[in-house]
Each structure stands twice: as C-alpha cells, then as structure tokens.
Amino acid sequence: MTQEQKTAIEERIVDVLKTVYDPEIPVNIWDLGMIYKVDVQEDGNVEVDMTFTSPSCPAADFILEDVRTKIDSVEGVVSSNVNLVFEPIWDQSMMSEEARVELGFD
C-alpha cells in the first residue's frame, strides 16, 4: 500500500468519525478531540486510540461499537482495533475551534 493510499484511507476514516456522536453532546467525537491516533497499516488494518470526555461515560459501549462499525465500513480497511485510552486525560483544550463555538466555550 502506498503512502497516498494510506492517506486516502485515513481521510475517509476521519470523515466517518465525524458522523459519530456522544448522544449527550451535539458535536462529533473527532471535533471533540476524542480521537488521539488513527494508524493505517500496510496490510489495511487500522489502529485507533480514543478516549471519552469522562471515564464513566454512560454511552461508552454504543460509541465504541459505532466507531468500529464505521471504520470497518471504509473501503480499504481490512479490520480495525479501537483502543480506549485515558492518557492524556481529555480536556476542553482538545476540542476544535468549531466544537468550542458550537458548545459556547468561545
């Protein structure tokens, strides 16, 4: 797989991650800064590190399954492994400018 192919797959993954929402927050998980890493490997496997705004997120299982399902649906992805991490701890500074405006922080 060329670097261009990996980059194209990564861009499509980001696009689908922008369709995943925490049911309690009207901003997608990408713009919230909950995705720490997207690594498309040579064989088409994808490693993702993500977190939640709170370790006790009541929608955690739903969100994780939505992320896995949507990444696996991207053309060129063979399989995905979504790792839930809590370091660094998520905070509001990780949000995009759009997310801060949408949530009234700016």
C-alpha positions as CSV (number, residue, x, y, z in Angstrom):
1,M,0.0,0.0,0.0
2,T,1.4,3.4,-1.0
3,Q,1.6,6.4,1.3
4,E,-1.1,8.1,-0.9
5,Q,-3.4,5.1,-0.4
6,K,-2.9,5.1,3.3
7,T,-3.5,8.9,3.4
8,A,-6.7,8.5,1.4
9,I,-8.0,5.8,3.7
10,E,-7.1,7.9,6.8
11,E,-9.1,10.8,5.3
12,R,-12.1,8.6,4.7
13,I,-11.8,7.3,8.3
14,V,-11.8,10.9,9.6
15,D,-14.9,11.6,7.5
16,V,-16.8,8.7,9.1
17,L,-15.6,9.6,12.6
18,K,-17.2,13.0,12.1
19,T,-20.5,11.1,11.9
20,V,-20.1,9.6,15.4
21,Y,-21.7,11.5,18.3
22,D,-21.9,11.1,22.0
23,P,-25.7,11.1,22.5
24,E,-25.3,13.8,25.2
25,I,-23.1,16.2,23.2
26,P,-24.2,17.8,19.9
27,V,-20.6,17.7,18.5
28,N,-18.9,14.7,16.8
29,I,-16.1,12.8,18.5
30,W,-13.5,14.0,16.0
31,D,-14.1,17.7,16.7
32,L,-14.4,17.0,20.4
33,G,-10.8,15.7,20.3
34,M,-11.7,12.2,21.5
35,I,-9.6,10.5,18.8
36,Y,-5.9,10.5,19.7
37,K,-4.5,8.3,16.9
38,V,-5.5,6.8,13.6
39,D,-2.8,4.5,12.2
40,V,-3.5,2.8,8.8
41,Q,-1.1,-0.1,8.5
42,E,0.4,-1.5,5.3
43,D,-2.0,-4.5,5.4
44,G,-5.1,-2.4,5.7
45,N,-5.5,-2.9,9.5
46,V,-6.3,0.2,11.4
47,E,-5.3,1.1,15.0
48,V,-7.2,3.8,16.7
49,D,-6.7,5.3,20.1
50,M,-9.6,7.2,21.5
51,T,-10.9,8.4,24.8
52,F,-14.1,9.8,26.3
53,T,-14.9,13.1,27.9
54,S,-15.5,11.2,31.1
55,P,-14.2,7.7,32.1
56,S,-17.7,6.9,33.3
57,C,-19.4,7.8,30.0
58,P,-22.8,6.0,30.0
59,A,-22.8,5.7,26.2
60,A,-19.3,4.2,26.0
61,D,-20.3,0.8,24.6
62,F,-22.6,2.4,22.0
63,I,-19.9,4.9,20.9
64,L,-17.1,2.3,20.7
65,E,-19.3,0.0,18.6
66,D,-20.3,2.9,16.3
67,V,-16.6,3.8,15.8
68,R,-15.6,0.2,15.0
69,T,-18.5,-0.4,12.6
70,K,-18.0,2.9,10.7
71,I,-14.2,2.4,10.4
72,D,-14.7,-1.2,9.2
73,S,-17.1,0.1,6.5
74,V,-14.4,2.3,4.9
75,E,-13.1,1.0,1.6
76,G,-9.5,-0.3,2.0
77,V,-9.9,-1.2,5.7
78,V,-9.4,-4.9,6.4
79,S,-10.1,-4.6,10.2
80,S,-9.9,-2.1,13.0
81,N,-8.8,-2.2,16.6
82,V,-10.1,0.6,18.7
83,N,-8.1,1.1,21.9
84,L,-9.8,3.0,24.8
85,V,-7.1,5.2,26.5
86,F,-7.3,7.7,29.3
87,E,-3.9,9.3,28.9
88,P,-3.6,12.1,28.3
89,I,-6.8,12.9,30.1
90,W,-9.3,14.6,27.8
91,D,-10.0,18.3,28.4
92,Q,-11.7,21.1,26.6
93,S,-8.5,22.3,25.0
94,M,-8.6,19.2,22.8
95,M,-11.7,20.4,21.0
96,S,-11.6,22.0,17.6
97,E,-12.4,25.7,17.3
98,E,-15.8,24.7,15.7
99,A,-16.6,22.5,18.7
100,R,-15.8,25.2,21.2
101,V,-18.0,27.7,19.3
102,E,-20.9,25.1,19.0
103,L,-20.8,24.4,22.7
104,G,-20.5,28.0,23.7
105,F,-16.9,27.9,25.1
106,D,-15.6,30.7,22.8
